Amino acid sequence: MGAVPPRPLAEDPDWADVDRITFVCFLPGGEVALRPDGTLPVDRLAPGEHPLDAALRIPLEQAGFRYQHVHPFALDGGHLLAWVDGDRSWPPPGAGRTVMPTDPSGRALVAEAAADRERLTDEVFERDNLRTLQRAYLRAGTPEGQSGFGRDARTWRLRRQQVADCVERSGTFLDVGCANGHLGESVARWCGERGLVVEAYGVDLGPDLVALARRRLPQWADRFWVGNARDWVHPAGRRFDAVHVLLDVVLPARRGDLVAHHLATTVAPGGRLLVSHHGARPEWRTDAVLEALGFTVGGWRPSRDRSRPSSGTAWIDQP
């Protein structure tokens, strides 16, 4: 690899110009996931492969790394440079290293990526997520895939039923970041198995995902809205008995603001805010994250998948 390319990107490149990508893979602690030989993951695109699909393939194959967020930051001819946030795949791979590159050009590239990452704004973070996730979800062929889950329906239930486990009375349920509406649909069904009557609602940043939710669930078509998780309020000021939010939908520095906003504007008096963190390492429990942000946690439920540790779902009760 040569010197860091001089042409930074202020917006997405023309994807058709890209034929090769180098990735700087940032782990949650700030370290960089590398290939076994200590270099950054890099490869040419496969025939017909979109660069955003390569953002999953290349880091996973070469460094055992699964991304949560991808951001292109420089282009040198057809060679794209991108940084990705995420973590080691589960179970942890036998290959791959977690150190800084030993070669000077690799270290320089990591420094450039880290500086670009520090400059990331809320708007660009949300644009990146919308561009990547909406595209991936809409291409999926199952309700679980259209909710960003890559496994089958059985595993979906094991990994998501803790959200329903946090709902302890009948009422309304708002899923913030609802995608195709499948989590709300599932929570209503799972709660129904315990004799609870739950009415599901949803809001998502992606207009095409909201349209999909309305097509999938026409009986609830008027219960889905397009909106930004960090500042959305119901058009008529309605509040909900249970509101579910994902910490993943905002920058880490905005997590406390996200929780405070929904406690103040979308959770009904006597209601409950449910908080999950799908991008977290399993050993980082969501209740501990909330307590570190200064919130009083009412309880926590782990995933029912006992094959791996769980960050789980925590809740905060509204007076």
C-alpha positions as CSV (number, residue, x, y, z in Angstrom):
1,M,0.0,0.0,0.0
2,G,1.2,3.5,-0.8
3,A,0.9,6.7,1.1
4,V,-2.5,7.8,2.4
5,P,-4.4,9.1,-0.7
6,P,-4.7,12.9,-0.7
7,R,-8.3,13.1,-1.9
8,P,-10.7,12.8,1.0
9,L,-14.4,12.2,0.4
10,A,-17.1,14.6,1.6
11,E,-19.8,12.3,0.4
12,D,-20.3,8.8,-1.1
13,P,-18.2,8.0,-4.2
14,D,-19.6,6.9,-7.5
15,W,-19.7,3.2,-6.5
16,A,-19.2,2.2,-10.1
17,D,-15.7,3.7,-10.0
18,V,-14.6,1.4,-7.1
19,D,-12.8,-1.8,-7.9
20,R,-10.7,-2.3,-4.6
21,I,-11.2,-1.5,-1.0
22,T,-9.0,-1.3,2.1
23,F,-10.8,-1.3,5.5
24,V,-9.7,0.1,8.8
25,C,-11.8,-2.0,11.2
26,F,-12.3,-0.3,14.6
27,L,-13.1,-2.5,17.5
28,P,-15.2,-1.2,20.5
29,G,-12.0,-0.4,22.5
30,G,-10.5,1.6,19.7
31,E,-8.0,-1.1,18.6
32,V,-7.9,-2.2,14.9
33,A,-8.7,-5.7,13.7
34,L,-6.1,-6.9,11.2
35,R,-5.4,-9.9,9.0
36,P,-3.2,-12.7,10.5
37,D,-0.1,-11.2,8.8
38,G,-0.7,-7.8,10.7
39,T,-2.0,-5.9,7.7
40,L,-5.3,-4.2,7.0
41,P,-8.1,-6.1,5.2
42,V,-8.0,-5.3,1.5
43,D,-9.3,-7.0,-1.7
44,R,-10.7,-6.4,-5.1
45,L,-14.4,-6.5,-5.6
46,A,-15.8,-9.8,-6.8
47,P,-17.6,-9.7,-10.2
48,G,-20.8,-7.9,-9.8
49,E,-20.2,-7.2,-6.1
50,H,-21.3,-3.8,-4.7
51,P,-18.8,-2.1,-2.4
52,L,-21.3,-2.1,0.4
53,D,-21.6,-5.9,0.1
54,A,-17.8,-6.1,0.2
55,A,-17.9,-4.2,3.5
56,L,-19.3,-7.3,5.0
57,R,-17.4,-9.9,3.1
58,I,-13.8,-8.6,3.2
59,P,-13.4,-7.8,6.9
60,L,-15.3,-11.0,7.9
61,E,-13.2,-13.3,5.7
62,Q,-9.8,-11.7,6.4
63,A,-10.0,-10.5,10.0
64,G,-13.1,-12.2,11.5
65,F,-14.7,-8.8,11.9
66,R,-18.4,-8.0,11.4
67,Y,-19.2,-4.3,10.8
68,Q,-22.0,-2.2,12.3
69,H,-21.2,1.0,10.5
70,V,-19.3,1.7,7.3
71,H,-17.9,5.1,6.2
72,P,-15.9,5.7,3.0
73,F,-13.3,8.5,3.6
74,A,-10.9,8.6,0.7
75,L,-10.5,7.4,-2.9
76,D,-7.3,6.9,-4.9
77,G,-8.4,6.1,-8.5
78,G,-10.5,3.0,-8.1
79,H,-9.1,2.2,-4.6
80,L,-11.6,3.1,-1.9
81,L,-10.5,3.6,1.7
82,A,-13.2,3.0,4.3
83,W,-13.4,2.7,8.1
84,V,-15.9,0.4,9.8
85,D,-17.1,0.2,13.4
86,G,-18.0,-3.3,14.7
87,D,-16.5,-6.2,16.5
88,R,-15.1,-9.7,16.2
89,S,-17.7,-12.1,14.8
90,W,-19.2,-14.6,17.2
91,P,-17.9,-17.1,18.1
92,P,-14.5,-15.4,18.0
93,P,-12.4,-16.6,15.0
94,G,-9.1,-18.4,15.4
95,A,-7.5,-16.2,12.8
96,G,-6.9,-12.5,12.8
97,R,-5.0,-10.1,15.1
98,T,-6.0,-7.1,17.2
99,V,-3.1,-4.7,17.1
100,M,-1.9,-1.7,15.1
101,P,-0.3,-2.4,11.7
102,T,3.5,-2.6,11.8
103,D,4.1,-1.0,8.4
104,P,4.3,2.9,8.3
105,S,1.7,3.2,5.5
106,G,-0.8,1.1,7.5
107,R,-0.3,3.2,10.6
108,A,-0.7,6.4,8.6
109,L,-4.0,5.1,7.2
110,V,-5.3,4.1,10.6
111,A,-4.4,7.7,11.8
112,E,-6.3,9.2,8.9
113,A,-9.3,7.0,9.5
114,A,-9.4,7.8,13.2
115,A,-9.3,11.5,12.5
116,D,-12.1,11.2,10.0
117,R,-14.1,9.1,12.5
118,E,-13.7,11.8,15.2
119,R,-15.2,14.4,12.8
120,L,-18.3,12.3,12.1
121,T,-21.6,14.3,12.6
122,D,-25.0,13.0,13.6
123,E,-26.2,13.8,10.1
124,V,-23.5,11.8,8.3
125,F,-23.8,8.9,10.8
126,E,-27.5,8.7,10.0
127,R,-26.9,9.0,6.3
128,D,-24.4,6.2,6.4
129,N,-26.8,3.9,8.4
130,L,-29.7,4.7,6.1
131,R,-27.7,4.1,3.0
132,T,-26.3,0.8,4.2
133,L,-29.1,-0.7,6.3
134,Q,-32.1,0.2,4.2
135,R,-30.4,-1.3,1.1
136,A,-29.5,-4.5,2.9
137,Y,-32.9,-4.9,4.6
138,L,-34.9,-4.4,1.5
139,R,-32.9,-7.1,-0.3
140,A,-33.6,-9.7,2.3
141,G,-36.1,-12.4,1.6
142,T,-37.4,-13.1,5.2
143,P,-39.1,-10.9,7.8
144,E,-36.1,-11.5,10.1
145,G,-33.7,-10.4,7.3
146,Q,-35.8,-7.3,6.6
147,S,-35.2,-6.4,10.3
148,G,-31.5,-6.8,10.0
149,F,-31.3,-10.3,11.5
150,G,-29.3,-12.9,9.5
151,R,-30.6,-16.1,11.1
152,D,-33.8,-18.1,11.1
153,A,-37.1,-17.5,12.8
154,R,-36.2,-19.8,15.7
155,T,-33.0,-17.9,16.5
156,W,-34.8,-14.6,16.0
157,R,-37.1,-15.5,18.9
158,L,-34.2,-16.6,21.1
159,R,-32.3,-13.4,20.5
160,R,-35.3,-10.9,20.6
161,Q,-37.9,-12.4,23.0
162,Q,-36.2,-10.6,25.9
163,V,-37.8,-7.4,24.6
164,A,-41.3,-8.9,25.1
165,D,-40.1,-10.3,28.4
166,C,-39.7,-6.6,29.6
167,V,-43.4,-5.9,28.8
168,E,-45.5,-6.8,31.9
169,R,-48.9,-5.4,31.1
170,S,-51.3,-4.8,28.2
171,G,-51.0,-1.5,26.3
172,T,-49.3,0.1,23.4
173,F,-45.7,-0.7,22.2
174,L,-43.6,1.6,20.1
175,D,-40.5,0.3,18.3
176,V,-38.1,3.1,17.5
177,G,-36.1,1.9,14.5
178,C,-38.8,-0.5,13.5
179,A,-37.5,-1.4,10.0
180,N,-40.2,-3.7,8.5
181,G,-42.3,-3.8,11.7
182,H,-41.4,-7.4,12.5
183,L,-40.2,-6.8,16.1
184,G,-43.4,-5.0,17.0
185,E,-45.4,-7.8,15.4
186,S,-43.4,-10.4,17.2
187,V,-43.7,-8.6,20.6
188,A,-47.4,-8.4,20.2
189,R,-47.6,-12.2,19.5
190,W,-45.2,-13.2,22.3
191,C,-47.0,-11.1,24.8
192,G,-50.3,-12.5,23.6
193,E,-49.0,-15.9,24.6
194,R,-49.0,-14.6,28.2
195,G,-52.5,-13.2,27.9
196,L,-51.4,-9.6,27.3
197,V,-53.0,-7.5,24.6
198,V,-50.3,-5.3,23.0
199,E,-50.8,-2.9,20.1
200,A,-47.7,-2.4,18.1
201,Y,-46.5,0.9,16.5
202,G,-43.2,1.9,14.8
203,V,-41.0,4.7,13.6
204,D,-38.0,4.4,11.3
205,L,-35.6,6.8,9.5
206,G,-36.0,4.8,6.2
207,P,-39.1,5.8,4.2
208,D,-38.8,2.6,2.1
209,L,-38.7,0.5,5.2
210,V,-41.8,2.2,6.6
211,A,-43.5,1.6,3.3
212,L,-42.6,-2.1,3.6
213,A,-43.9,-2.2,7.1
214,R,-47.2,-0.8,5.9
215,R,-47.4,-3.3,3.1
216,R,-46.6,-6.2,5.4
217,L,-49.0,-5.2,8.1
218,P,-51.9,-3.4,6.3
219,Q,-54.1,-3.6,9.4
220,W,-51.6,-1.4,11.1
221,A,-50.7,0.8,8.2
222,D,-51.6,4.0,10.1
223,R,-49.3,3.0,13.0
224,F,-46.0,3.5,11.2
225,W,-44.2,6.8,10.7
226,V,-41.0,8.1,9.1
227,G,-38.8,9.8,11.7
228,N,-35.4,10.2,13.3
229,A,-35.0,8.3,16.6
230,R,-33.1,11.1,18.3
231,D,-35.8,13.8,18.0
232,W,-39.1,12.1,16.8
233,V,-42.3,12.8,18.6
234,H,-45.8,11.6,17.6
235,P,-47.6,14.1,15.3
236,A,-50.4,14.5,17.8
237,G,-48.2,14.2,20.9
238,R,-49.3,10.7,21.8
239,R,-47.3,8.6,24.2
240,F,-47.0,4.9,24.6
241,D,-47.0,2.4,27.4
242,A,-43.8,0.7,26.3
243,V,-41.2,2.2,24.0
244,H,-38.2,0.2,22.7
245,V,-35.0,2.0,21.5
246,L,-31.7,0.8,20.2
247,L,-28.5,2.6,21.4
248,D,-27.0,1.6,18.1
249,V,-29.1,4.2,16.1
250,V,-27.0,7.2,17.4
251,L,-23.4,8.1,17.9
252,P,-22.0,6.9,21.3
253,A,-21.9,10.4,22.6
254,R,-25.6,10.8,21.9
255,R,-26.9,7.8,23.8
256,G,-27.8,9.6,26.9
257,D,-29.6,12.3,24.8
258,L,-31.6,9.5,23.0
259,V,-32.8,7.9,26.3
260,A,-33.6,11.3,27.9
261,H,-35.6,12.4,24.8
262,H,-37.8,9.3,24.7
263,L,-38.5,9.4,28.5
264,A,-39.5,13.0,28.0
265,T,-41.6,12.7,24.9
266,T,-42.8,9.2,23.9
267,V,-43.1,7.2,27.1
268,A,-46.5,7.6,28.8
269,P,-46.7,8.4,32.5
270,G,-46.4,5.0,34.3
271,G,-44.9,3.5,31.1
272,R,-41.6,1.9,30.5
273,L,-38.6,2.6,28.2
274,L,-36.9,-0.6,26.9
275,V,-33.3,-0.2,25.8
276,S,-31.3,-2.7,23.8
277,H,-27.8,-2.5,22.3
278,H,-27.4,-5.1,19.4
279,G,-23.9,-3.8,18.5
280,A,-22.5,-4.2,21.9
281,R,-20.2,-6.9,23.0
282,P,-22.3,-9.6,24.7
283,E,-20.5,-9.1,28.0
284,W,-21.4,-5.4,28.1
285,R,-24.8,-5.5,29.7
286,T,-27.3,-2.8,28.7
287,D,-28.3,-2.1,32.3
288,A,-24.7,-1.2,33.1
289,V,-24.4,1.1,30.1
290,L,-27.6,2.9,31.2
291,E,-26.4,3.2,34.8
292,A,-23.0,4.6,33.5
293,L,-25.1,7.3,31.7
294,G,-26.8,8.3,35.0
295,F,-30.2,6.6,34.6
296,T,-32.0,4.5,37.2
297,V,-32.6,1.0,35.8
298,G,-35.7,-0.8,36.7
299,G,-34.6,-4.2,35.5
300,W,-32.9,-6.3,32.8
301,R,-33.6,-9.4,30.8
302,P,-31.0,-11.4,28.9
303,S,-31.4,-13.1,25.5
304,R,-32.8,-16.6,25.7
305,D,-30.0,-17.8,23.5
306,R,-27.8,-19.5,26.1
307,S,-25.1,-20.3,23.6
308,R,-23.5,-16.9,24.0
309,P,-23.3,-14.1,26.6
310,S,-26.0,-11.4,26.3
311,S,-26.0,-7.6,26.5
312,G,-29.8,-8.0,26.9
313,T,-32.6,-5.5,27.2
314,A,-32.9,-3.1,30.2
315,W,-35.8,-0.9,31.2
316,I,-36.4,2.4,32.9
317,D,-39.8,3.0,34.5
318,Q,-41.5,6.3,34.0
319,P,-43.1,7.7,37.1
